[in-house]
Amino acid sequence: MKKISLSGWFVIAVIVGQGLSYLASPESWQSFFAALPRIVSMIAFWGPIVALIAGAIVAAVMRLMGFNSLEAIRAESVEQNNPAPAILFSGALVAAILFLMLVIKP
């Protein structure tokens, strides 16, 4: 018998969850499914805008910290065994996305 991978379990969980959701309330599930094209179009519209703005914010923060490229962050983090630049990069990215989630109301 073949062992199921972790991603296989995730797929099974999504399928079972959707089935249970449909059985619990078919009308709600169908109304969400009808709204799915609108949701996908909003993601397609706002995704690149958020990525550009968040990238600009992260680049500005990293330049203020003295890093001119991702290679400089990698060199400091890996070669000098200092996790601070990678933590700053991740924190700036999360902060930028959270900020944009507050500002952009689709």
Secondary structure, DSSP 8 states (H G I E B T S, - for coil): -----HHHHHHHHHHHHHHHHHHH-HHHHHHHHHHHHHHHHHHHHHHHHHHHHHHHHHHHHHHHTT--SHHHHHIIIIIS---HHHHHHHHHHHHHHHHHHHH---
